Amino acid sequence: MTSNLSSGDNKRLSDLYEKIQDRTRLFLGYPVSKDFDYTDLLPFLQYPINNLGDPFTASTYAVDTREMEREVIEFFANLFRAPTDNWWGYVTNGGSEGNLYGLYLARELYPKAMVYYSDATHYSVQKNLLLLNMPNIAIRSQENGEMDYEDLHNSLLMNRHLPVVIFANIGTTMTEAKDDVKKIKGILRNLAIKNHYIHADGALSGSYSAFIEPRPAFDFADGADSMAISGHKFLGSPIPCGLVIVKKTNRDRIARSIDYIGSVDTTITGSRNGHTPLFLWYTLKKLGLQGLKERALHSLSVAAYAEAQLKSVGIEAWSNPNAITVVFPAPSKWICQKWQLASENGLSHVICMPNVDRSQIDDLIADLVSNPEGINYSFQQQPAPTFTPL
C-alpha cells in the first residue's frame, strides 16, 4: 500500500484494511453511520488544519476551517431553536466533550449546584462530574429508560436550597429513551427553583428529533440551556466528532484572551480538529433539512420493520416511541460478536442507522432463529436442527 514501507509493514496495513472493511459490514449494535463518502475532501488531508481557539475569533494560526465550523454551528443553533443572537458553540471531539462543556458552564454559573441525572445516563457523565468535582444525585429511571420525574421532584424537594443542574438524556444509550425537558422545566418552576441549568445530551437522537412528529421536548425552546450531539452518529464521519451549542451569555463568563494564539480561550481543548467541521459542513450542504428528514424517516421505518420481524419469530422486542433503537433479550455470544451487539443487564439492541436496510435485519434474524441460545422467546421454540458433518 505504501512504497516506503517494508513488505511486512505493507502486508500489515493490507490485512488491517481487510479486517476493518469486513467488521464494518456487520455492524448493528452501535450508533455509527457508515453511508458517507468524503472522497471530494481527500486533498484536505494533506494539510495540518487546526481550528485553534474560538471558532468565531480569528487566530494567528490561519490553516483552519473556522468559516465552515461557524456555518455548522449556526445550522444546529437554528435547528435546536437557540435564542436569537444569544448562541455560541464549537465542533468537539465527540459527545462526551460536549457534555463536559455544558456541565462546565453550569458549574461556573452555579458553583454550589447539585447535579441530577438518571441512572440510565451514559457512563462518561459520572467521569465528567468527577473531573469537575460537582456533587450529584442519580435519579431512578423508568422501565423504558426515561427519567422518573416523581423521583426527580422528591429529590429536588429535599435539596431545594441548592442551585440545580439537570443532565437530561435525549436518547439513552441502551433504549434511546428521551427525558422530557419541558416536563423537567415545569417541575423546577413548580418548586420555585430559580437558580437552575438544564443540559441536554442529544448524542444520537438530538440530531434528528427536530424531524419527528410530534416533536419531542428536547431543545432550547423547551428549556435547555445547552445541547451536545455527536457528529459521527446520525450524520456520519470517519473521525469521531460532535458539537455543543450554548447560550453566548453563559459562555462569556469563562472566555479569556490568549496572546500566543491571537484568539480567545473558550473551548475545552487547545488545538482542535479542523477536518471534522469540514466533514459536517459537507454533509449538511449535500443533504440539507430535507435530506436529514429523509434519513430520519428511513431509520424509523427500518426500526419499525426490525421490531415487527423480531416479534414475528417470537422474540420479545420493543422500542421507545419514535426511536431507531430496537431492544430485545441478549442472544448468544457468537451472534453478539458477529453483529457487534452491545449488551447490558441481559438486553441487546440493534440501532437502525441510516445505512441499515431491511436485508441486514433479515440476515440478523436468520442468525437468531438458527442460534436461539440466550434469546427469550414468547413461545416454545422448536429445537434447532442438527447437521451431520459431511
C-alpha positions as CSV (number, residue, x, y, z in Angstrom):
1,M,0.0,0.0,0.0
2,T,3.0,2.4,0.7
3,S,6.2,2.1,-1.3
4,N,8.4,3.5,1.5
5,L,7.4,0.7,4.0
6,S,8.8,-2.8,4.2
7,S,6.8,-5.7,2.6
8,G,5.9,-6.9,6.1
9,D,4.5,-3.5,7.1
10,N,2.7,-3.2,3.8
11,K,1.1,-6.6,4.5
12,R,0.1,-5.5,8.0
13,L,-1.7,-2.4,6.5
14,S,-3.4,-4.6,3.9
15,D,-4.6,-7.1,6.5
16,L,-5.8,-4.2,8.7
17,Y,-7.8,-2.7,5.8
18,E,-9.4,-6.0,5.1
19,K,-10.3,-6.5,8.8
20,I,-11.8,-3.0,9.1
21,Q,-13.7,-3.5,5.9
22,D,-15.1,-6.8,7.0
23,R,-16.0,-5.7,10.5
24,T,-17.7,-2.6,9.2
25,R,-20.0,-4.7,7.1
26,L,-21.7,-6.5,10.0
27,F,-22.3,-3.7,12.4
28,L,-25.7,-3.2,14.0
29,G,-25.1,-2.6,17.7
30,Y,-23.6,0.9,17.9
31,P,-24.9,4.3,16.7
32,V,-22.5,5.0,13.9
33,S,-23.5,5.9,10.4
34,K,-21.4,4.2,7.6
35,D,-23.0,5.7,4.5
36,F,-20.7,8.6,4.0
37,D,-18.4,9.4,1.1
38,Y,-15.8,12.2,1.6
39,T,-13.7,11.4,-1.4
40,D,-14.0,15.0,-2.5
41,L,-12.3,16.1,0.7
42,L,-9.3,13.8,0.5
43,P,-7.0,16.6,-0.7
44,F,-7.5,18.4,2.6
45,L,-5.8,15.5,4.4
46,Q,-2.5,16.8,3.1
47,Y,-2.7,19.9,5.4
48,P,-2.4,20.4,9.2
49,I,-5.8,22.0,9.6
50,N,-6.3,23.2,13.2
51,N,-9.2,25.4,14.4
52,L,-7.2,26.6,17.4
53,G,-9.1,28.7,19.8
54,D,-12.6,30.2,19.4
55,P,-14.4,29.4,16.1
56,F,-15.8,33.0,16.0
57,T,-12.5,34.7,16.6
58,A,-9.6,34.9,14.1
59,S,-6.3,33.3,15.2
60,T,-2.7,33.8,14.1
61,Y,-2.9,30.1,13.1
62,A,-4.7,30.5,9.8
63,V,-4.7,26.9,8.4
64,D,-8.3,26.4,9.5
65,T,-11.9,25.7,8.6
66,R,-13.5,28.2,11.0
67,E,-15.8,29.6,8.4
68,M,-17.3,26.1,7.8
69,E,-17.4,25.5,11.5
70,R,-19.4,28.6,12.1
71,E,-21.9,27.6,9.5
72,V,-22.3,24.1,11.1
73,I,-22.9,25.7,14.5
74,E,-25.4,28.2,13.1
75,F,-27.3,25.4,11.3
76,F,-27.8,23.4,14.5
77,A,-28.4,26.5,16.6
78,N,-31.4,27.2,14.4
79,L,-32.5,23.6,14.4
80,F,-32.4,23.5,18.2
81,R,-34.3,26.8,18.5
82,A,-31.5,28.5,20.4
83,P,-32.3,32.1,21.5
84,T,-31.7,34.6,18.7
85,D,-28.4,36.5,19.0
86,N,-27.5,34.6,22.1
87,W,-26.0,31.3,21.0
88,W,-22.5,30.0,20.6
89,G,-20.8,26.7,20.1
90,Y,-18.0,24.7,18.5
91,V,-17.2,21.3,16.9
92,T,-16.0,18.9,19.6
93,N,-14.1,15.6,19.6
94,G,-17.4,13.9,20.5
95,G,-20.5,13.9,22.6
96,S,-18.6,13.4,25.9
97,E,-16.6,16.6,25.3
98,G,-19.8,18.5,24.6
99,N,-21.4,17.2,27.8
100,L,-18.3,18.2,29.7
101,Y,-18.5,21.7,28.3
102,G,-22.2,22.0,29.2
103,L,-21.6,20.9,32.8
104,Y,-18.5,23.2,33.0
105,L,-20.6,26.2,32.1
106,A,-23.2,25.2,34.6
107,R,-20.6,24.9,37.3
108,E,-19.2,28.3,36.6
109,L,-22.7,29.8,36.7
110,Y,-23.7,27.9,39.9
111,P,-20.6,26.8,41.8
112,K,-22.6,25.3,44.6
113,A,-25.2,23.5,42.5
114,M,-26.3,19.9,42.8
115,V,-26.3,17.8,39.6
116,Y,-29.2,15.4,38.9
117,Y,-29.1,12.7,36.2
118,S,-30.9,9.4,35.7
119,D,-29.3,6.1,36.3
120,A,-29.6,5.3,32.6
121,T,-27.2,8.1,31.7
122,H,-24.1,7.4,29.7
123,Y,-21.1,6.2,31.8
124,S,-18.9,9.1,30.7
125,V,-21.1,11.6,32.6
126,Q,-20.0,10.3,36.0
127,K,-16.4,10.8,34.9
128,N,-17.2,14.3,33.8
129,L,-18.7,15.1,37.2
130,L,-15.7,13.7,38.9
131,L,-13.4,15.8,36.8
132,L,-15.4,18.9,37.5
133,N,-15.8,18.0,41.2
134,M,-19.6,18.5,41.1
135,P,-21.8,16.9,43.7
136,N,-24.5,14.8,42.2
137,I,-27.5,12.6,42.7
138,A,-28.6,9.8,40.5
139,I,-32.4,9.7,39.8
140,R,-34.2,6.5,39.1
141,S,-35.2,5.7,35.6
142,Q,-38.4,4.3,34.4
143,E,-38.6,0.8,32.9
144,N,-38.2,2.3,29.4
145,G,-35.0,4.2,30.5
146,E,-36.7,7.7,30.8
147,M,-36.1,9.7,33.9
148,D,-38.5,9.0,36.8
149,Y,-40.0,12.5,37.2
150,E,-41.6,11.8,40.6
151,D,-38.2,10.7,42.0
152,L,-36.7,13.9,40.5
153,H,-39.4,16.0,42.1
154,N,-38.8,14.4,45.5
155,S,-35.0,14.7,45.3
156,L,-35.2,18.4,44.3
157,L,-37.6,19.0,47.2
158,M,-35.1,17.7,49.7
159,N,-32.3,19.9,48.3
160,R,-34.3,22.9,47.2
161,H,-31.9,25.3,49.0
162,L,-29.2,24.4,46.4
163,P,-28.9,25.6,42.8
164,V,-29.9,22.8,40.4
165,V,-28.2,21.4,37.3
166,I,-30.2,18.8,35.4
167,F,-28.5,16.5,32.9
168,A,-31.2,15.3,30.5
169,N,-30.8,12.4,28.1
170,I,-32.2,12.9,24.7
171,G,-31.9,9.2,23.9
172,T,-30.3,6.9,26.5
173,T,-27.5,4.5,25.5
174,M,-29.4,1.2,25.6
175,T,-33.1,2.1,25.0
176,E,-32.9,5.5,23.4
177,A,-35.3,6.9,26.0
178,K,-35.8,10.7,25.9
179,D,-36.1,12.8,29.0
180,D,-38.8,15.4,28.6
181,V,-37.1,18.8,29.0
182,K,-40.4,20.7,29.2
183,K,-41.6,18.5,32.0
184,I,-38.4,18.9,33.9
185,K,-38.6,22.7,33.4
186,G,-42.2,22.5,34.8
187,I,-41.0,20.7,37.9
188,L,-38.4,23.3,38.6
189,R,-41.0,26.1,38.1
190,N,-43.5,24.4,40.4
191,L,-40.8,24.1,43.1
192,A,-39.9,27.8,42.6
193,I,-36.2,26.9,42.0
194,K,-35.0,29.9,40.1
195,N,-31.2,29.1,40.0
196,H,-31.1,26.1,37.6
197,Y,-29.4,24.9,34.4
198,I,-30.5,22.2,32.0
199,H,-28.1,20.4,29.7
200,A,-29.4,18.1,27.1
201,D,-27.3,15.2,25.8
202,G,-28.6,14.6,22.3
203,A,-25.7,12.3,21.2
204,L,-27.7,10.3,18.7
205,S,-31.4,11.3,19.0
206,G,-30.8,15.0,19.2
207,S,-29.6,15.0,15.6
208,Y,-33.0,14.0,14.2
209,S,-35.6,14.7,16.9
210,A,-36.5,18.0,15.2
211,F,-37.9,16.0,12.3
212,I,-40.2,13.8,14.5
213,E,-43.9,14.3,14.7
214,P,-44.9,15.2,17.3
215,R,-41.7,16.9,18.1
216,P,-40.2,15.8,21.5
217,A,-39.5,18.4,24.1
218,F,-35.7,18.4,23.9
219,D,-34.2,21.8,22.9
220,F,-33.7,25.4,23.9
221,A,-37.3,26.4,23.3
222,D,-38.4,23.7,25.7
223,G,-36.0,24.9,28.4
224,A,-32.5,23.6,27.7
225,D,-29.5,25.9,28.4
226,S,-27.1,23.9,26.4
227,M,-27.1,20.9,24.0
228,A,-24.5,18.4,22.7
229,I,-24.7,16.0,19.9
230,S,-22.3,13.6,18.2
231,G,-21.4,14.1,14.5
232,H,-20.2,10.6,13.7
233,K,-23.5,9.0,14.7
234,F,-26.5,10.2,12.7
235,L,-24.6,12.4,10.2
236,G,-21.6,10.1,9.8
237,S,-17.8,10.9,9.9
238,P,-14.6,8.8,9.6
239,I,-13.3,10.6,12.7
240,P,-15.4,10.8,15.9
241,C,-16.7,14.3,16.5
242,G,-19.6,16.3,17.8
243,L,-20.8,19.8,18.6
244,V,-22.0,21.8,21.6
245,I,-24.4,24.7,21.5
246,V,-24.7,27.0,24.5
247,K,-26.1,30.4,25.4
248,K,-23.5,33.0,24.5
249,T,-24.1,35.0,27.7
250,N,-23.1,31.9,29.7
251,R,-20.0,31.3,27.5
252,D,-18.8,34.8,28.1
253,R,-18.3,34.0,31.7
254,I,-15.4,31.8,31.0
255,A,-13.8,33.5,28.0
256,R,-10.3,34.9,28.3
257,S,-7.9,36.3,25.7
258,I,-4.7,34.4,24.8
259,D,-2.0,36.5,23.2
260,Y,0.0,33.4,22.0
261,I,-2.7,32.3,19.6
262,G,-4.3,35.7,19.0
263,S,-7.7,34.3,19.9
264,V,-10.0,33.6,22.8
265,D,-9.8,30.6,25.1
266,T,-13.4,29.3,25.2
267,T,-13.2,25.6,24.4
268,I,-12.1,22.5,26.4
269,T,-9.1,21.7,24.2
270,G,-6.5,24.0,22.8
271,S,-5.8,22.6,19.3
272,R,-9.0,21.4,17.7
273,N,-9.6,19.2,14.7
274,G,-10.1,21.3,11.6
275,H,-11.1,18.4,9.4
276,T,-14.2,17.3,11.2
277,P,-16.0,20.7,10.8
278,L,-15.3,20.3,7.1
279,F,-16.9,16.8,7.1
280,L,-20.0,18.0,8.9
281,W,-20.3,21.1,6.6
282,Y,-20.0,18.9,3.5
283,T,-22.8,16.6,4.8
284,L,-25.1,19.4,5.7
285,K,-24.6,21.1,2.3
286,K,-25.3,17.8,0.5
287,L,-28.4,16.8,2.5
288,G,-30.0,20.0,3.7
289,L,-33.0,19.9,6.0
290,Q,-35.0,17.7,3.6
291,G,-32.2,15.1,3.3
292,L,-31.8,14.9,7.1
293,K,-35.5,14.4,7.5
294,E,-35.5,11.6,4.9
295,R,-32.6,9.9,6.8
296,A,-34.6,10.1,10.0
297,L,-37.8,8.7,8.3
298,H,-35.8,5.9,6.7
299,S,-34.2,4.9,10.1
300,L,-37.6,5.0,11.8
301,S,-39.1,2.8,9.1
302,V,-36.4,0.2,9.3
303,A,-36.6,0.2,13.1
304,A,-40.4,-0.5,12.9
305,Y,-39.7,-3.3,10.5
306,A,-37.0,-4.8,12.7
307,E,-39.3,-4.8,15.8
308,A,-42.1,-6.4,13.8
309,Q,-39.9,-9.1,12.3
310,L,-38.3,-9.9,15.6
311,K,-41.7,-10.3,17.2
312,S,-42.9,-12.4,14.2
313,V,-40.3,-15.1,15.1
314,G,-41.3,-14.9,18.8
315,I,-38.6,-12.6,20.1
316,E,-39.8,-10.1,22.7
317,A,-38.6,-7.0,21.0
318,W,-39.7,-3.4,21.9
319,S,-38.7,0.2,21.3
320,N,-39.5,3.6,22.7
321,P,-41.8,5.8,20.7
322,N,-40.1,7.4,17.6
323,A,-36.8,5.6,18.4
324,I,-34.5,3.9,15.9
325,T,-33.2,1.5,18.6
326,V,-34.9,-1.8,19.0
327,V,-34.3,-3.7,22.3
328,F,-34.5,-7.5,22.7
329,P,-33.1,-10.2,25.1
330,A,-29.4,-10.7,24.6
331,P,-28.7,-13.5,22.1
332,S,-25.7,-15.9,22.1
333,K,-22.2,-14.6,22.5
334,W,-21.5,-15.7,18.9
335,I,-24.3,-13.5,17.5
336,C,-23.2,-10.6,19.7
337,Q,-19.7,-10.8,18.4
338,K,-20.7,-11.3,14.7
339,W,-23.1,-8.4,14.7
340,Q,-21.2,-6.3,17.3
341,L,-24.3,-6.0,19.5
342,A,-23.9,-4.0,22.7
343,S,-25.5,-5.8,25.7
344,E,-26.3,-4.7,29.2
345,N,-28.4,-6.4,32.0
346,G,-29.5,-9.2,29.8
347,L,-30.6,-6.9,26.9
348,S,-29.2,-6.2,23.5
349,H,-30.2,-3.8,20.8
350,V,-30.0,-3.0,17.1
351,I,-29.7,0.6,16.1
352,C,-31.2,1.2,12.7
353,M,-28.8,3.9,11.5
354,P,-29.4,5.5,8.1
355,N,-27.1,2.9,6.4
356,V,-29.1,0.0,7.8
357,D,-31.6,-1.7,5.4
358,R,-34.2,-4.4,5.7
359,S,-31.9,-7.1,4.2
360,Q,-29.5,-6.7,7.1
361,I,-32.3,-7.1,9.6
362,D,-33.4,-10.2,7.8
363,D,-29.9,-11.6,8.0
364,L,-29.6,-10.9,11.7
365,I,-33.0,-12.6,12.3
366,A,-31.9,-15.7,10.3
367,D,-28.9,-16.0,12.7
368,L,-31.1,-15.5,15.7
369,V,-33.5,-18.2,14.6
370,S,-30.8,-20.7,13.8
371,N,-28.8,-19.9,17.0
372,P,-31.5,-19.3,19.7
373,E,-29.3,-19.7,22.7
374,G,-29.8,-16.9,25.2
375,I,-32.9,-15.5,23.5
376,N,-36.2,-15.2,25.5
377,Y,-38.9,-16.3,23.0
378,S,-42.5,-15.7,23.8
379,F,-43.5,-19.1,22.5
380,Q,-42.0,-22.6,22.8
381,Q,-39.1,-22.6,20.4
382,Q,-38.5,-25.7,18.4
383,P,-35.1,-27.4,18.9
384,A,-32.5,-26.2,16.4
385,P,-31.9,-28.7,13.6
386,T,-28.8,-30.8,13.8
387,F,-26.5,-31.4,10.9
388,T,-24.3,-34.4,10.3
389,P,-20.8,-33.4,9.1
390,L,-20.0,-34.5,5.5
